[in-house]
Each structure stands twice: as structure tokens, then as C-alpha cells.
Amino acid sequence: MYSLESKLQINSWNHPGICGDLGNRMVVTQNQLVVADVTNHRLTIYSLTGQLIRHVDCPQISTRWVSICVSPSNPDVIIVSDNDSSRVFAVNLTSGVVLWTNSDIRYPQGIVSYGSEYVLVTNRSTTTNIWILNVNTGEIMPNSVDSPLF
């Protein structure tokens, strides 16, 4: 972990499991680091100093290409984009409950929060596509783009 102010390393620790180079598997929310642990199919929560806080079992997580982001409406909810299973889903970090699942996007890849109500998802494709999902339901919004942008 690095300080954005000093650009110096302030801490480091090892996270067990596969790291690979496919997907963004970590986010910071509520002064905690959440990491998608694809080896053990769970979300692992650390303090910002590397202390293990807890694991949240998440059997829906596949074993390879996963990206995560924080819900823009609830910092206790992580949205997971799972390329291998072609699913996007929301997980409550406190309860471990999957709040919704969307299986309409083939090979979802990149994911990011947008505003306070939406999550943007792109997929692995030869064209650039963006889907706008309602962050509370996972439904694709009618104004989503499902065609080449460039």
C-alpha cells in the first residue's frame, strides 16, 4: 500500500490465492480493503494496515476473471463482474447475502460505479459495449448502449 501524498510505500502484506492479471479484484470501502479471493470463492476484508478482518463466502465467484466495485448507494455492498460465469451480482458484506444477479451480459468484464444509482459494465468483445445497471436491482436500464461506441 502506498501513500498518495508522499508516494512512499506504507505497508505490504501477502494475500493468498491466485492473483493473475485479469480483472480488478480490490476496492477500498469504509476504511477497509476488500479483495475478491477467486481461489477460495470469497471476499476477504482487510484493515488498511493489512490485518485480516473477516471472510465473506461467495461461492458465485469463479476462478479467473473477476472485477469488483463498491455500490454507489451503499458502501457495504460490493458489485462483482464475473466473466467466466457471465454474471454480475451484488453482495452485502455484512450478511453475505447476494442481493441480485444479472446474467444478461455475456462475458462481463469492467465494472464501475456511476452516480448514486448506477453501475456501468463492459464486456469482453471486439466492439465496445456499455450496459447501465440499476444498482438496487441489477436490471439493465433502457438507455444502455449495446452497440459499438468507437
C-alpha positions in Angstrom: 0.0 0.0 0.0 1.3 3.4 -0.9 0.6 6.9 0.3 -0.9 9.1 -2.4 0.6 12.1 -0.8 4.2 11.0 -0.3 4.2 8.3 -2.9 6.0 6.1 -0.5 5.1 2.5 0.5 3.5 2.5 3.9 2.6 -1.2 4.2 2.5 -4.5 2.4 1.2 -8.0 3.0 0.6 -11.2 1.2 -2.9 -12.2 0.1 -3.2 -16.0 -0.5 -4.6 -17.2 -3.8 -4.4 -16.6 -7.5 -3.5 -13.1 -8.5 -3.2 -13.2 -12.2 -3.7 -10.1 -14.5 -7.4 -10.4 -15.4 -9.8 -8.1 -13.6 -9.7 -5.6 -10.8 -10.0 -7.6 -7.6 -9.7 -5.0 -4.9 -11.6 -1.9 -3.6 -11.4 0.3 -0.6 -14.7 1.0 1.3 -15.3 2.2 4.8 -11.6 2.3 5.5 -11.2 -1.4 4.6 -9.7 -3.2 1.7 -11.9 -5.8 0.1 -10.3 -8.4 -2.2 -12.0 -10.9 -4.4 -10.4 -14.2 -3.4 -11.0 -16.4 -6.5 -9.1 -19.3 -5.2 -11.4 -19.7 -2.2 -14.6 -18.2 -3.7 -14.9 -15.4 -1.2 -14.4 -11.8 -0.5 -11.6 -11.1 2.0 -11.7 -7.9 4.1 -8.5 -6.4 5.5 -7.8 -3.3 7.5 -5.8 -0.7 5.7 -2.8 -1.9 7.6 -3.2 -5.5 6.4 -4.9 -7.1 9.4 -7.4 -9.7 8.3 -10.9 -8.7 9.4 -13.0 -11.4 8.0 -14.0 -13.5 5.0 -17.4 -13.4 3.3 -18.1 -16.7 1.5 -19.2 -16.1 -2.1 -19.5 -19.4 -4.0 -20.7 -17.4 -7.1 -17.2 -16.1 -7.7 -15.5 -18.1 -10.5 -11.8 -18.8 -10.6 -10.3 -16.5 -13.1 -11.6 -13.2 -14.5 -13.4 -11.2 -11.8 -13.7 -7.4 -11.2 -15.4 -5.7 -8.3 -16.6 -2.2 -7.4 -18.4 -0.6 -4.4 -22.1 0.1 -4.8 -22.6 3.9 -5.2 -25.6 3.8 -3.0 -24.3 1.5 -0.2 -20.7 1.2 0.9 -21.4 -2.2 2.5 -22.3 -3.7 -0.9 -19.8 -5.0 -3.5 -20.8 -5.5 -7.1 -19.0 -8.4 -8.8 -18.5 -8.8 -12.5 -17.6 -12.4 -13.2 -16.5 -13.0 -16.8 -16.3 -16.8 -16.7 -19.9 -17.3 -15.4 -21.3 -14.3 -17.4 -22.9 -12.9 -14.3 -22.9 -9.6 -12.5 -24.1 -9.7 -8.9 -24.3 -7.6 -5.7 -23.1 -9.0 -2.3 -23.8 -7.5 1.1 -20.5 -7.6 3.1 -22.3 -7.7 6.4 -24.7 -10.6 5.7 -23.0 -12.3 2.8 -26.4 -12.3 1.0 -26.4 -12.0 -2.8 -28.9 -9.1 -3.3 -29.3 -9.6 -7.1 -27.8 -11.3 -10.1 -27.8 -10.3 -13.7 -27.0 -12.9 -16.3 -27.9 -10.8 -19.4 -24.4 -9.6 -20.2 -22.2 -12.2 -22.0 -18.6 -12.2 -20.6 -18.9 -9.1 -18.3 -15.5 -7.6 -17.7 -15.0 -4.0 -16.5 -17.3 -2.5 -13.9 -17.5 0.9 -12.2 -20.0 2.8 -10.0 -21.7 5.8 -11.7 -23.5 8.5 -9.9 -25.6 7.2 -6.9 -27.9 4.8 -8.8 -26.0 3.0 -11.5 -23.2 0.6 -12.3 -21.6 0.6 -15.7 -20.5 -2.7 -17.2 -18.5 -3.5 -20.3 -17.7 -6.9 -21.7 -15.0 -8.9 -23.5 -15.8 -8.3 -27.1 -14.3 -6.9 -30.4 -16.7 -3.9 -30.0 -17.1 -1.5 -27.1 -20.4 -2.0 -25.3 -21.6 -0.4 -22.1 -24.6 -1.6 -20.1 -26.1 0.6 -17.4 -27.4 -1.4 -14.5 -29.7 -0.2 -11.7 -27.6 -0.6 -8.6 -30.5 -1.8 -6.4 -32.0 -4.4 -8.8 -29.3 -5.2 -11.3 -31.7 -4.6 -14.2 -30.4 -3.2 -17.4 -31.6 0.3 -17.9 -33.4 1.1 -21.2 -30.9 3.7 -22.2 -28.0 1.3 -22.1 -25.7 1.1 -25.1 -25.4 -2.3 -26.6 -23.6 -1.3 -29.8 -20.2 -0.2 -30.9 -19.1 3.2 -29.5 -15.9 3.6 -31.4 
